[in-house]
Amino acid sequence: MKLIHVLGEEVYRDLMKWEDEYETCCIAYEYTSDGNPYGLLAKAVDESDVVIAEKTVYGKYPIRPWLKAFGAQHDEWANQLKAQGITPDQYNVGYTSCPRESPFE
């Protein structure tokens, strides 16, 4: 399941364009607080763990299954890095690469 399919291509491309504006930040994903099952809240978080921007998008399909799968994949990746002795503060220092298959497109 890819985010591009859940959101639809137009919404997905708009979200990726927004994320590009915050390329120095970590992007966190959450369910929207409005109760809409199609809503995804993206947050740009800086190095001090401060949210500097948010964007809410609504997709074609419910977001919960993708967000659960993405979370599980992220946890698996984090565990693999931990097993190799790589700490979270080293993730973006050139020591790591993304999981073998992108959950985005």
Summary of the structure (lengths in Angstrom):
residues: 105
radius of gyration: 14.2
end to end distance: 8.8
largest distance: 39.6
contacts: 253
relative contact order: 0.19
helix: 38%
strand: 20%
